[in-house]
Amino acid sequence: MHLLIGGGVASARASPVRSQKLPNGKRGKKVPPVRLVIENLEPKHSEWLMLEYAHACTLWGGEITFSNVRDPKLQRALQKLDGVHVSSRGVRELDIGDGVVLDPKAGKPLTTADCKAFDTLIVGGILGGEVMRGRTRELLTRRAKLPARHLGAIQLPIDVAVFAARAIALGAKLEDLEFTNGLTVRYADGMDIELPYGYPVSGEKVIVTPGLVDYLAKHWGEEE
């Protein structure tokens, strides 16, 4: 699927950018019946990481705990977000009750019944790569020795994983959620950026992390 930025010639499957917006710009009215922990697995603060984290907080509609946050700059940035609790301790050291990891390599999909049976959903705070390398399983699921569920075969950004988890917790089925199979961001100057991630599709529009398209235009190819 393609996103066209700033005009240009449309492709056959072009869709305009759309950021997920909740009623009146506020958190959703429905709070999922399960807690959410995002186990940070990135070593340092980055602008891309914070774009996904901030959007995840907006989407969830309730309080979120960020665990394993040891970089002082990242701690300060997260503490500025509404409804956020920040801990330098890993999820293994926190009292989360019965937890389940959202792991792309898990054998079973997440269901609404899971969200009622478990006390806490745990999302791995990892920025994606060209291919899924099983880092959530290696760095989180196995170390925490927790059960796991997947959100489909497509690699999802952190905020999109939260989007999907929230929808399922509130009664949706995974198979009813539509995601892109990768995304091409096409700018008016002719630059194309390929993102190998799944983004939610709503009608003819794609929900993309707010600020990401502009960030990529300025910083693509740079090392943060």
PEPE-V923520 format. One record per helix or strand of 3 or more residues. SS is the DSSP state (H for helix, E for strand). FROM is the first residue (numbers start at 1). LEN is the number of residues. If there is no record, write none. Layout:
BEGIN
<<SS | FROM | LEN> <SS | FROM | LEN>>
END
This chain:
BEGIN
<<E | 2 | 4> <H | 23 | 3> <E | 35 | 6> <H | 47 | 14> <E | 64 | 4> <H | 72 | 8> <E | 84 | 3> <H | 91 | 3> <E | 99 | 4> <H | 112 | 6> <E | 120 | 6> <H | 135 | 10> <E | 147 | 4> <H | 158 | 12> <H | 174 | 3> <E | 183 | 5> <E | 192 | 4> <E | 200 | 3> <E | 205 | 3> <H | 212 | 8>>
END
